[in-house]
Amino acid sequence: MSSDETGLVHRAWLPTHLLNATSPKGKCLHFSYSIDGLSVGGLRILVNATDVTYTIWETKDSTDGEWMSGKVSFTCETPFRLVMEAFPRETYLRRRGFVAVDDIYLVDGFCAGDCTFEHDFCNWTNSNTSDEFDWKMGRGSSSSVTGPSRDHGSSVTWRETGK
């Protein structure tokens, strides 16, 4: 947790122990959450890997104290921690609110219904008509002109290997 000089908490973290890298088929994180109160900015789930931390899921919406189900698919090629982070709405720090999580579990493979394009095209196909573009599977581009250096859902960055 962190706080300012008044002692007000700015963020709260709930980290896992260090987990092994995922397979290319990824993992699915299931959880339940409840959020209410003026002081709550939201809840996010981070992957804290060897050399990078990134958000894989986030909500800023109140559930009005009701329990909601959440799930997110992800991959990570290095050992990592998952971190659930509750963060405040800065303008309402002195108000009350809560973020609660429960029923957290992690399973192998992507979440049902999710398509992350990590291992296939998920039943999407390239058009065989006279278009001028074809989709390719990859994890980033070697050139900022042709795309980002890593894909959205993983920490893998394209690197030239010399092969």
C-alpha positions, -999 to +999 in steps of 0.1 A: +000+000+000+011+036-005-002+067+012+005+104+013+015+126+042-020+125+056-019+087+059-047+082+033-042+050+013-037+056-024-036+020-037-039-015-024-023-045-040-031-082-037-002-101-054+001-138-061+033-157-053+057-160-083+041-181-110+057-200-139+055-187-174+023-197-192+022-221-222+014-206-256-022-215-248-022-191-219-042-190-187-077-178-177-081-159-145-116-161-130-127-139-100-156-122-084-156-085-074-177-059-057-171-021-058-190+007-042-184+042-028-173+077-039-136+071-031-131+041-054-115+048-087-116+011-098-100-023-099-073-035-123-054-067-127-017-064-136+009-089-148+042-082-131+067-100-152+105-100-151+111-067-169+076-052-175+043-046-157+011-042-177-027-042-172-047-071-185-081-061-171-096-030-156-130-015-145-138+019-132-175+011-128-192+006-095-212-026-090-233-008-063-221-034-038-233-063-059-210-092-068-200-095-104-180-122-122-148-113-141-124-132-163-094-125-184-072-145-207-034-138-209+000-152-217+034-145-203+067-161-214+086-153-182+078-160-145+053-135-132+030-123-105-007-114-109-016-083-089-051-071-082-049-033-076-076-012-061-071+025-068-089+056-055-107+084-072-082+112-063-109+139-059-128+119-033-100+105-011-117+114+021-149+096+012-157+060+019-157+031-004-146-005-009-132-030-035-137-066-026-125-097-045-134-134-040-134-168-056-101-162-075-088-191-095-065-196-125-069-224-151-049-235-181-060-222-215-080-192-226-113-183-211-143-197-229-155-172-255-122-152-256-102-148-287-067-133-281-051-144-314-023-159-293-023-193-309-047-192-339-072-170-358-102-181-337-122-190-368-115-157-385-101-161-420-082-141-446-104-131-475-094-148-508-108-119-528-087-093-546-078-073-514-043-060-509-038-072-474-034-105-455-033-110-418-003-127-402+002-142-368+030-126-348+040-110-316+050-076-327+068-058-355+105-050-360+095-016-374+073+011-358+060+019-393+043-015-396+031-020-361+038-020-323+068-038-309+046-062-289+011-075-289-015-062-265-020-093-244+015-104-236+049-091-225+067-104-255+085-078-275+098-085-310+135-089-310+159-096-339+176-129-331+201-129-360+187-162-373 
